[in-house]
Amino acid sequence: MVRRPVAWVVALVLFAEALGVAGLNWFLGVVVHRQRMSLAGLDPNVMSASSKAGGLVFGLYFAQCGLVALLVALRGRRPAGAGRVLLISAAVVHGLLGAFAWGLVGRRAFLFMVVVLGLIVLLLMTHDHEEGPAGEAREGRPGNAGGPGAEAAPGSGSTAGPLDLTKRTDHVREAPPAPLTPPPAEARTP
């Protein structure tokens, strides 16, 4: 219930950040190129090109993270695999940017980064319902004969309560052990 709205907000924020970061770095690259600025003797053309390339790379990175959040919002399932790794890395990046923003930019930028970090962590940590066969059976989805709260059939191996982690094994029979036979007479040595 919480995951979808948070995912929508995270997706919008990350897409806006992608455009903002790409646009800002592109603008800085244009300024460096037109003013022929140099830092410690570096070539202005190299500085301009690297600023534009960095802006595009980070813009695409944030856009891809926003796409993962958008897919979470549309599907209603938590991110998994590479998408989860991307969102975790985006949380780490926002934590680091927030730490640098406090000293370099100010409190507002720090607060923005911390809010985005909190939203990403909230998206990663929330779960609306149990997923998988156990969650589907409890919610009355296919695979559950009687809907929510239905008793399990005797001998089905399931338990009555959701917190009972023991499994019934009294209906399982073990095969009798194979009889021990002596080796054939040809294999014996005198």
C-alpha positions in Angstrom: 0.0 0.0 0.0 2.9 2.3 0.7 5.3 1.0 -2.0 3.5 2.3 -5.1 3.1 6.0 -4.1 6.7 6.1 -2.8 7.9 4.5 -6.1 6.0 7.1 -8.1 7.6 9.9 -6.1 11.1 8.4 -6.4 10.7 7.9 -10.1 9.7 11.5 -10.6 12.5 12.8 -8.4 15.1 10.7 -10.1 14.0 11.7 -13.6 14.1 15.3 -12.6 17.6 14.8 -11.1 18.7 13.1 -14.3 17.6 16.1 -16.4 19.1 18.5 -13.9 22.5 16.8 -13.6 22.8 16.3 -17.3 21.7 19.9 -18.1 24.0 21.5 -15.4 27.1 19.6 -16.5 26.3 20.4 -20.2 26.0 24.1 -19.3 29.3 24.0 -17.4 31.0 22.3 -20.3 29.7 25.0 -22.7 30.9 27.8 -20.3 34.3 26.3 -20.0 34.6 25.9 -23.7 33.5 29.5 -24.5 35.6 31.1 -21.8 38.6 29.0 -22.6 39.0 28.2 -18.9 41.8 26.1 -17.6 42.3 24.4 -14.3 45.9 23.7 -13.4 47.0 23.8 -17.0 44.4 21.3 -18.3 43.2 21.8 -21.9 39.9 23.6 -21.9 38.6 21.4 -24.7 39.3 18.3 -22.6 37.6 19.9 -19.6 34.6 20.8 -21.6 34.2 17.4 -23.2 34.7 15.6 -19.9 32.1 17.8 -18.2 29.6 17.0 -21.0 30.4 13.3 -20.9 30.1 13.2 -17.1 26.7 14.9 -17.3 25.4 12.4 -19.8 26.7 9.4 -17.9 25.2 10.6 -14.6 22.0 11.7 -16.3 21.6 8.2 -17.8 22.4 6.6 -14.5 19.8 8.6 -12.6 17.3 8.0 -15.5 17.9 4.3 -15.3 17.4 4.4 -11.5 14.2 6.3 -12.2 13.1 3.7 -14.7 13.5 1.0 -12.0 11.4 3.0 -9.6 8.8 3.5 -12.3 8.6 -0.2 -13.0 8.2 -0.8 -9.2 5.3 1.7 -9.2 3.6 0.0 -12.2 4.1 -3.6 -11.2 3.6 -3.2 -7.4 6.5 -5.6 -6.7 9.7 -4.8 -4.9 12.8 -4.4 -7.1 15.0 -7.4 -7.5 18.3 -8.3 -9.1 20.1 -5.5 -11.0 17.2 -3.0 -10.3 17.7 -3.5 -6.6 21.4 -3.0 -6.9 20.8 0.2 -9.0 18.5 1.6 -6.3 21.0 0.7 -3.5 23.8 2.4 -5.4 21.6 5.5 -5.9 20.9 5.6 -2.2 24.7 5.5 -1.6 25.3 8.2 -4.1 22.7 10.4 -2.5 24.2 9.9 0.9 27.6 10.9 -0.4 26.3 13.9 -2.3 24.4 14.9 0.8 27.6 14.8 2.9 29.4 17.0 0.3 26.4 19.3 -0.2 26.4 20.3 3.5 29.8 21.9 3.2 29.8 23.0 -0.4 26.3 24.1 -1.2 24.3 24.5 2.0 21.6 23.1 4.1 18.8 23.1 1.5 20.8 20.9 -0.9 21.7 18.6 2.1 18.1 18.3 3.1 17.1 17.5 -0.5 19.6 14.8 -0.8 18.7 13.3 2.6 15.0 13.3 1.6 15.7 11.5 -1.6 17.9 9.1 0.2 15.1 8.4 2.7 12.6 7.9 -0.1 14.9 5.4 -1.9 15.5 3.5 1.3 11.8 3.5 2.1 11.1 2.1 -1.4 13.7 -0.7 -0.8 12.5 -1.6 2.6 8.7 -1.5 2.3 6.6 -4.6 1.5 2.9 -4.4 1.0 2.1 -8.1 1.3 3.9 -11.4 1.4 4.9 -12.4 -2.0 5.2 -15.9 -3.3 3.0 -19.0 -2.8 2.5 -18.5 0.9 1.3 -14.9 0.5 -0.9 -15.8 -2.4 -2.6 -18.6 -0.4 -3.3 -16.3 2.5 -4.8 -13.6 0.3 -7.3 -15.9 -1.4 -5.5 -16.0 -4.8 -5.4 -19.1 -7.0 -4.0 -22.0 -5.1 -6.2 -21.3 -2.0 -9.3 -23.5 -1.9 -11.3 -21.5 0.6 -10.0 -17.9 0.6 -8.5 -16.1 3.5 -8.6 -17.9 6.8 -9.4 -21.3 5.2 -8.2 -24.3 7.1 -5.7 -26.5 5.4 -6.7 -30.0 4.3 -5.6 -32.8 6.7 -2.3 -34.3 5.6 -1.4 -31.4 3.3 1.7 -30.6 5.3 0.7 -27.0 6.0 0.1 -25.5 9.4 -2.9 -23.7 10.9 -1.2 -20.5 11.9 1.0 -18.1 10.0 3.6 -18.0 12.8 3.8 -21.8 13.3 7.0 -22.8 11.6 6.8 -26.5 12.3 5.9 -28.9 9.6 3.7 -31.9 10.0 5.6 -35.1 9.2 3.4 -37.7 10.9 1.9 -38.6 7.5 5.3 -39.3 5.9 6.3 -42.9 5.8 9.9 -44.0 5.5 10.8 -46.9 3.2 12.0 -50.0 5.1 15.8 -50.5 5.0 17.1 -52.9 2.4 18.0 -56.3 3.8 21.7 -57.0 4.2 22.8 -60.0 2.1 26.2 -61.6 2.1 28.3 -61.2 -1.0 28.0 -63.9 -3.7 30.0 -67.1 -3.3 32.3 -66.2 -6.3 33.4 -63.0 -4.6 34.6 -64.8 -1.4 38.2 -65.8 -1.3 39.4 -68.9 0.7 
